[in-house]
Each structure stands twice: as structure tokens, then as C-alpha cells.
Amino acid sequence: MIDKTSLGLLENPGILCYHEESVSLLEKAGAKATATREGEHDAWWVSIPEKVVRQALETVPAKITLGARNPENRVILEAEGNRVHFGSGSETNYWLEVKPETFVSREDGHERIIPVMKRNRGNLDYLCRSAHLSEQLENLDFFIRNVNVQDDDITTENKDVNVFFAALNNITKPVISGVADFDQLEKVVNMAEIIAGGREELIKNPVVSFITSVVKSPLQIVAETAEKLIAIARLGLPVVISTSPQGGSTAPIDEMGMVAQVNAEALAGITINQLANPGAPVIYGAVPVRARMDDLHDMYGVPEFCHYNMDCAQMARYYKVPCYSTAGVGDARVPGIQAAVEKMYTYTAVPFAAPGLVHYAFGLLDKTQTFSPEQAVLDNHKIGMAKFLHRESGVNEEAAERTLKTVQEVMHSPYRMYARHARGMLRRGEIFGGFPFEGDSEDQDQTLLNVHEHLKELEARDKQYLPEEICKKIFDTTPGLLPRLNPYK
């Protein structure tokens, strides 16, 4: 039903496209375009018949590899698979620093250590720190830059090369990101080729993948982003078609209306991608959110958010296209009970639909405005719990035989206790170990303080920089890279 409704939307009203080459590709495939003007811009109303979309979907690869500096960290996406990978995301404007301070209670005169929080503007140093931290988090499978760098020496002309290098130099897992300036795409790809060992090696092991927000909701194709999408498709590198309508403002708020529109928008982007280069690796990306009814800001920690994202993941599976989804965003401004509830709710619900990638999953607070490294450490543990919840059932023939043997052994023992067997399962990771950050105070929640201490241990670990000769070649051939990012200078 959603498929039929979405295809109906792509035919009537169709899409409003601001990119002439995309219109040409669609027309050659059988779409009908009518020229118009939107303010000062040329645009076209494009009616896309069902057959054009169906033919494009036939060429989409159902299996995609996201490469990594360490080949053991590569992510394999299978459209009909069940494995869910979690990653970071969103260029947050603020970094939340936690500093423990000692206070004296007026009530009982006792000293207590309280975590005091301060927001700082994002910068390159914070981005490097977040990438290094992400390397240490065992449940983070891929990295999307999560700090908006606002340094004085960062400009439109050099931002892309510096943020990509900052990520690639500090993490050996897959790096995925958007390109702000189309003119910087070639430089970023050249950098990735040096790391991978050449153009052919990059195609085999794409250490960088891309995100394109090609659709401006509702149902509009953005010219500059469409140009990037087509260029990336022709390079043969993985790209996410990311569409993020807001239910109640730029999309219907009800489940059927939202999913029909976001699905139509994703299909439009996938179709343009495949018309530009049939067989190019493309990922169905849906980031639907709901509007608050009081101020129309985004709202993530609500049931509708889970409905939207689970439905979109199922649509991607229906089309046999690898999927990129969302969970773990907190509407709360600081770590605490609200953030824990909102995040854990989506961590457990969304993966039931088996999206291949779940982004925004680490450290986000205040929607997508703030990154907290302490929250990322907490989220890493929550995701570990979610992965444990979604593991395969332990009820099988092998377990049945083991149960008979274990119970017989225990019943013929003098104590008739299962503790020894349980300890063995705990050591092997077959049962969950419990919450690692609990404190021993009877009148204070010490979780954030304990997480802060663990964060310092993680950040003190050795950094996995690129080899010196690779760094030298990148800096020699990449205009705009800031020398202060070179770890060997």
C-alpha cells in the first residue's frame, strides 16, 4: 500500500526539480517534465512513471561494502540481512564538557562531587577527539562526523578536506560524511585513494562513503546536492540518499502520510543515482522526525519517531536496497533520566526492523545540537544491551541437549546449584554482565562521575594515526589542509 501510494505521489504531483541534468536523465528514462520558475530559479515539475522507478531499483546492488582503514572493521550491508550496525552522526554546534566540582551541602554539611556542565563551540580539536573516542567504543561500527568545526581558519573552501582528514586520521572504522562544497569532492576522493592505495583499491575498499541530502521536503530536488549525487554515483562510491522530512510541517504527521512521502523522496534520489550510473552502490536513507506541537522543533524521543523509522526500514527491505536509519537521539539537553529513557526506547524499537545502518546513535543531546563524550560512553553501553537483546534466540537443539546434561549434573551434585555454569557463561559473554557505571553512594547518583573517569581512560589510549608517509603524501597533494592537523609536525 505504501509502495503504491509513494509511486502515485511521484507521478502526481511529481517532484519539483531544480537540477537540469537530473531532469534530463529522468526524461530520457520516460518521465515527463514541465519547465517553471520558482522565484529566481529555473525549475521543472517532473512526473516519474512507475516503470522508471522499477527499472532503477532493478540495478541497485543488494550488498554493499563500507570500507575501513582496518579491513577487519569493514561493514557489509545486505538489504535482506538482519545485522544492524550503529554509528555516530550530526554536525553538532556544541561540545558538552563535564567537570566534577566539590560542593558542601547546606542540609547536612557533607561534601559531594557534582558534575558541572559547560557547552563549548565545536572545533577541529573536538572532532579529532570524538573520532579517537569512537575508535575505542566497541559498539560503534561506523563514524559520521559529529562536530561542526567553527575554527577561525576553517572556510567553505577548506572545510571538507580538513574534516575528512580529521576523521580518517583518528579512526580505522568506516567514515561516512557529506561534502559541503562540490569543488572539494575531488580532493576528498584523492585523499581516500592515497589511503586505500589507488582508485581501484578504493572501489574495493571504500574508506570513505558519502551522504547526500538531495531532497528538500516536500518532494523537491536540490540542484547543488543533485550534482554531488550524480558525481559520486559515477565514481562508483557508496552514497546515502538522505531525506529528513518533519511530520507536521514538511510532511504529514500521521504514519501513513509520512512514510508514503519519505519513501517517495528516497525513491526519487535512488532513481537519479541509478540513471547516472546503473549498479552504483546506493543506500536508502530515511531520517523522518516529528514536530513538537508547541514550537515546531524536531522531536525524536516519541513513539511516532520509531514508527516512521521502522516502516522506512521495512520499505528498503521490500525494495532490496540497503538501509540507513536513525535511533538514539535525545531531546534532553543534558545526560540524565530523560535522555536515558528516550535513547533506550529507540535503541530497542528501531532495530526490530533490521536497518543495516543506524546513525545519530552516540552522544547526541538537545536533538542534534550537542555532542557529549560522556553520553557517547553511556550510549555505547546501551547499544551493547540492545545488541544483546536482538541477538539470535538461545532456544535450539544444541541448547536443549546441553540443558539436559547440565540439569542432570547439578541434580546429582551435593549442592544442586547452577552458579558454576552461570559463571562460565558470564566469562564467555553468553549472559549480560550488568551496568558497569553504578556507584556506591546511598544519596547521590554517581553514574556520570564514573563515566567521566572511564572517558579519561579511553581518551588516554594510543591514537591510530595514519602512517607518516601517507600523511606526507596527503599534505603534499591536498591544498587547504591545515598543518596543525599533521601529527608528525
C-alpha positions in Angstrom: 0.0 0.0 0.0 2.8 2.4 0.9 4.6 1.4 -2.3 1.6 2.1 -4.4 0.9 5.5 -2.7 4.5 6.6 -3.0 4.6 5.8 -6.7 1.4 7.7 -7.1 3.0 10.8 -5.5 6.0 10.6 -7.8 3.6 10.7 -10.8 1.2 13.3 -9.4 2.2 15.9 -8.2 5.6 14.5 -9.1 8.8 16.2 -7.9 9.9 19.8 -8.2 13.5 19.6 -9.5 16.0 22.4 -9.6 18.7 20.4 -11.4 18.7 20.3 -15.2 20.9 17.2 -15.6 18.7 15.2 -13.2 15.7 16.3 -15.3 17.4 15.2 -18.5 18.2 11.8 -17.0 14.6 11.3 -15.9 13.2 12.5 -19.2 15.4 10.1 -21.2 14.1 7.2 -19.0 10.5 8.1 -19.7 9.5 10.9 -17.2 7.6 14.0 -18.2 9.0 17.4 -17.3 7.3 20.8 -17.4 9.5 23.9 -17.0 8.6 26.5 -14.4 10.1 29.3 -12.3 10.4 29.3 -8.5 11.4 32.8 -7.5 14.7 33.5 -9.3 15.4 29.8 -10.1 14.7 27.6 -13.1 12.8 24.5 -12.1 10.8 21.6 -13.6 7.8 19.7 -12.4 8.8 16.1 -13.2 6.2 13.3 -13.3 8.0 10.0 -12.8 6.1 6.9 -14.1 6.2 3.7 -12.0 8.2 1.8 -14.7 11.1 4.3 -14.4 11.4 3.7 -10.7 11.0 -0.1 -11.0 13.8 -0.2 -13.7 16.1 1.8 -11.5 15.5 -0.4 -8.5 16.4 -3.5 -10.6 20.0 -2.2 -10.9 20.6 -1.4 -7.2 23.2 -3.7 -5.6 21.6 -5.6 -2.6 25.0 -5.9 -1.0 27.4 -3.0 -0.3 30.7 -2.8 1.5 31.7 0.2 3.5 35.5 0.1 3.6 37.8 1.0 6.5 41.5 1.6 7.2 41.5 -1.6 9.2 39.9 -4.2 6.9 38.6 -6.0 10.0 36.3 -3.0 10.6 34.6 -3.0 7.3 30.8 -3.0 7.3 28.9 -5.4 5.0 25.4 -4.2 4.3 22.9 -6.7 2.9 19.4 -5.5 2.0 17.7 -8.6 3.3 20.1 -9.3 6.2 19.5 -9.0 9.9 22.7 -7.4 11.1 22.3 -3.8 12.4 25.3 -1.5 12.7 25.4 1.6 14.9 27.3 4.8 14.2 27.6 8.5 15.1 26.2 11.4 13.3 25.0 15.0 13.1 27.3 18.0 13.0 26.5 19.4 16.4 27.2 23.0 17.1 28.2 22.4 20.7 30.5 20.1 22.7 29.4 19.4 26.3 32.3 19.4 28.7 31.8 17.7 32.1 33.9 18.9 35.0 33.5 17.4 38.5 33.4 20.1 41.3 33.1 19.7 45.0 30.1 21.3 46.9 29.2 21.4 50.5 25.5 20.6 51.3 23.6 23.1 53.3 21.4 20.3 54.5 24.0 18.0 56.2 27.3 19.8 55.7 28.8 16.9 53.8 31.0 17.4 50.7 29.7 16.0 47.4 31.3 15.9 44.0 28.8 17.1 41.4 29.3 17.0 37.5 29.2 20.6 36.3 28.5 21.0 32.5 29.6 23.6 30.0 28.8 24.0 26.3 31.6 25.0 24.0 31.5 25.8 20.3 32.6 22.9 18.1 36.1 22.9 16.6 38.6 20.6 14.8 40.2 19.5 18.1 36.9 18.3 19.4 36.2 16.5 16.1 39.6 14.7 16.4 38.8 13.8 20.0 35.4 12.4 19.0 36.9 10.3 16.2 39.5 8.9 18.6 36.9 8.1 21.2 34.7 6.4 18.6 37.7 4.2 17.7 37.6 2.9 21.4 33.9 2.3 21.6 33.4 -1.4 20.7 29.7 -1.0 19.8 30.3 1.9 17.3 30.6 0.4 13.9 31.0 3.5 11.6 31.8 7.1 12.0 29.9 10.2 10.7 31.5 13.5 11.8 29.5 14.7 14.8 31.0 18.1 15.5 30.5 21.2 13.4 34.0 22.7 13.2 33.8 26.5 13.7 37.5 27.4 13.9 38.6 30.8 12.5 40.8 29.2 9.9 38.1 26.9 8.5 36.4 28.3 5.4 34.0 27.0 2.8 37.0 26.3 0.6 38.9 24.1 3.1 36.3 22.6 5.4 35.7 19.3 3.6 39.3 18.3 3.3 40.1 19.1 7.0 37.1 17.4 8.5 37.6 14.3 6.3 41.3 14.1 7.3 40.5 14.7 11.0 38.2 11.7 10.9 40.4 9.4 8.7 43.5 10.2 10.8 41.8 9.2 14.1 39.7 6.2 13.4 40.1 2.9 11.5 36.4 2.3 11.0 34.2 3.3 8.0 34.0 7.1 7.6 30.8 8.4 6.1 30.0 12.1 5.5 28.6 14.8 3.3 30.6 17.2 1.2 29.7 20.8 1.8 31.4 22.2 -1.3 31.2 20.3 -4.6 34.6 21.7 -5.7 36.2 19.8 -2.7 34.8 16.4 -3.7 37.8 15.6 -6.0 40.3 16.5 -3.2 38.5 14.3 -0.7 38.4 11.3 -3.1 42.1 11.8 -3.9 42.9 11.7 -0.2 40.9 8.5 0.1 42.7 7.0 -2.9 46.1 7.6 -1.2 44.9 5.9 2.0 43.4 2.9 0.1 46.3 2.5 -2.3 44.8 3.8 -5.6 41.5 4.3 -7.4 40.8 0.5 -8.0 41.7 -0.3 -4.4 39.4 2.5 -3.2 36.5 0.9 -5.1 37.2 -2.4 -3.4 37.7 -0.9 0.0 35.9 2.5 0.0 37.4 4.0 3.2 35.0 7.0 2.6 31.4 6.9 1.8 29.1 9.9 1.3 25.7 11.3 2.4 23.6 13.5 0.1 20.5 15.3 1.3 19.4 15.6 -2.3 15.7 16.0 -1.4 14.3 19.1 0.3 11.0 18.1 1.7 8.4 18.0 0.5 9.4 16.4 -2.8 12.0 18.9 -4.1 15.4 18.0 -5.7 18.2 20.4 -4.7 20.4 21.5 -7.6 23.8 21.5 -5.9 23.3 18.3 -3.9 21.9 16.5 -7.0 25.2 17.5 -8.8 27.2 15.8 -6.0 24.9 12.8 -6.0 25.5 12.2 -9.7 29.2 12.7 -9.5 29.5 10.3 -6.6 27.5 7.7 -8.5 29.8 8.0 -11.4 32.8 7.5 -9.2 31.2 4.2 -8.1 31.5 5.1 -4.3 28.7 4.3 -1.8 26.3 7.1 -1.2 23.3 7.5 1.1 20.2 9.2 -0.2 19.2 11.0 3.0 15.8 12.6 3.3 14.5 14.1 6.5 11.0 15.5 6.5 9.4 16.7 9.7 6.0 15.3 10.4 3.6 18.2 10.9 5.4 20.8 8.9 7.3 19.4 5.8 5.4 16.1 5.7 2.1 14.7 7.0 2.3 13.8 10.7 0.3 10.6 10.5 2.2 7.3 9.9 0.8 6.5 6.5 1.3 10.0 5.1 4.8 10.5 6.5 6.1 7.1 5.3 4.5 7.4 1.9 6.2 10.8 1.3 9.6 9.9 2.7 9.6 6.7 0.7 8.7 8.7 -2.5 11.6 11.1 -1.8 14.1 8.2 -1.2 12.9 6.5 -4.4 13.4 9.7 -6.4 17.0 10.0 -5.2 17.8 6.4 -5.8 16.3 6.6 -9.3 18.5 9.6 -10.2 21.5 7.8 -8.8 20.9 4.7 -10.8 20.2 6.6 -14.0 23.5 8.3 -13.6 25.4 5.0 -13.2 23.4 1.8 -13.1 24.7 -0.6 -10.4 26.3 2.2 -8.4 26.2 1.4 -4.6 23.4 3.4 -3.1 21.7 3.3 0.3 18.1 4.1 1.1 18.4 6.8 3.8 15.4 7.9 5.8 15.6 10.3 8.8 12.0 11.2 9.4 11.2 13.2 12.6 8.1 14.6 14.2 7.4 18.2 15.0 6.7 19.4 18.6 3.3 21.0 18.6 4.3 23.9 20.7 7.3 25.3 18.8 7.7 23.0 15.7 11.2 21.9 16.7 12.2 18.3 15.9 11.1 15.6 18.3 12.9 12.3 18.5 12.0 10.6 21.7 8.4 9.7 20.8 6.7 6.6 19.6 5.9 8.1 16.2 9.6 8.5 15.5 10.0 4.8 16.0 7.0 4.0 13.7 8.4 6.2 10.9 11.9 4.7 11.0 10.8 1.1 11.4 8.4 1.5 8.4 11.1 3.0 6.2 13.5 0.2 7.1 10.8 -2.3 6.0 10.3 -0.4 2.8 14.0 -0.6 2.0 13.9 -4.3 2.6 10.9 -4.6 0.3 12.9 -2.9 -2.5 16.0 -5.0 -1.6 18.1 -1.8 -1.1 20.5 -1.5 1.9 19.1 0.9 4.6 20.3 3.8 6.7 18.1 4.7 9.7 18.1 6.5 13.0 17.9 5.9 16.7 19.4 7.1 19.9 18.8 10.9 19.7 17.8 12.6 23.0 15.6 15.6 23.2 17.0 16.2 26.7 19.7 18.9 26.9 22.0 17.0 29.4 22.7 13.4 30.4 20.1 12.1 32.8 16.8 10.2 33.2 15.0 11.8 30.2 18.0 11.2 27.8 18.3 7.5 29.0 14.6 6.9 28.5 14.4 8.4 25.1 17.5 6.8 23.8 16.9 3.3 25.2 13.4 3.4 23.8 14.6 3.9 20.2 17.6 1.7 20.5 15.4 -1.3 21.3 12.5 -0.5 18.9 14.1 0.6 15.6 16.5 -2.4 15.2 13.5 -4.8 15.2 13.0 -3.7 11.5 16.7 -4.6 10.8 18.0 -1.4 9.1 21.6 -2.0 8.1 22.9 1.3 9.5 21.6 3.2 12.5 23.2 6.7 12.7 22.8 9.5 15.3 23.3 6.7 17.9 26.2 8.1 20.0 26.4 11.1 22.3 23.6 13.4 20.9 21.6 15.7 23.2 19.3 18.6 22.7 18.0 16.9 19.5 21.1 17.1 17.3 22.6 20.3 18.7 25.0 19.0 21.3 27.6 16.2 21.5 28.6 14.8 24.9 31.5 12.4 25.0 30.3 11.1 28.4 26.9 10.5 26.8 28.6 8.6 24.0 30.2 6.3 26.5 26.8 5.7 28.1 25.2 5.1 24.7 27.9 2.6 23.8 26.7 0.5 26.8 23.0 1.0 26.0 23.7 -0.2 22.4 25.5 -3.2 23.8 22.4 -4.0 25.7 20.3 -3.5 22.6 22.6 -5.7 20.5 22.3 -8.4 23.2 18.5 -8.1 23.2 18.4 -8.5 19.4 20.8 -11.5 19.2 19.6 -14.8 17.9 17.4 -16.9 20.2 19.2 -19.3 22.6 16.5 -21.9 22.1 17.8 -24.6 19.8 18.7 -28.3 19.6 22.2 -27.8 20.9 21.0 -25.8 23.9 18.3 -28.5 24.6 21.0 -31.2 24.8 23.2 -29.0 27.0 20.2 -28.3 29.3 19.5 -32.0 29.8 23.2 -32.6 30.6 23.5 -29.6 32.9 20.4 -30.3 35.0 21.4 -34.0 35.3 24.8 -33.0 36.5 23.5 -30.4 39.0 20.9 -32.7 40.4 23.5 -35.4 41.1 25.8 -32.9 42.9 25.7 -32.3 46.6 24.7 -28.6 46.4 22.3 -28.6 43.5 23.3 -25.1 42.4 23.9 -23.7 38.9 26.4 -21.0 39.9 29.5 -22.7 38.3 27.7 -23.0 34.9 26.4 -19.4 35.1 30.0 -18.0 35.8 31.3 -19.9 32.8 28.5 -18.3 30.6 29.4 -14.9 32.0 33.1 -15.3 31.1 32.2 -16.4 27.6 29.8 -13.4 27.1 26.8 -15.6 26.9 24.9 -13.6 29.6 25.0 -9.9 30.1 27.3 -8.5 32.7 25.2 -5.7 34.1 25.6 -1.9 34.3 29.3 -1.0 34.6 29.0 2.5 36.0 26.9 2.1 39.2 28.2 3.9 42.3 28.1 3.1 45.9 26.5 6.2 47.3 23.2 6.0 49.0 22.2 9.6 48.4 23.7 10.5 45.0 23.6 9.1 41.5 27.3 8.7 40.7 26.8 7.4 37.1 28.1 10.4 35.2 31.1 10.8 37.5 32.1 7.2 36.9 31.6 7.6 33.2 33.8 10.7 33.2 36.6 8.7 34.8 36.2 5.9 32.2 36.2 8.5 29.4 39.6 9.8 30.6 40.9 6.2 30.3 39.6 5.8 26.8 40.9 9.1 25.6 44.4 8.3 27.0 44.7 5.2 24.8 47.2 5.4 21.8 45.9 7.2 18.7 45.7 5.2 15.5 47.2 7.8 13.2 47.8 7.2 9.5 51.4 6.2 8.7 53.8 9.1 8.3 54.5 8.5 4.6 50.7 8.5 3.9 50.2 11.8 5.8 53.1 13.4 3.9 51.6 12.4 0.6 48.2 13.7 1.6 49.5 17.0 2.8 51.7 17.4 -0.3 48.8 16.8 -2.7 45.8 18.3 -0.9 45.5 22.1 -0.9 43.8 23.6 2.1 44.8 21.1 4.7 45.8 22.8 7.9 49.4 21.9 9.0 48.3 21.7 12.7 46.4 18.5 11.8 49.6 16.7 10.8 50.6 14.5 13.8 54.2 14.3 12.6 54.9 18.1 12.5 
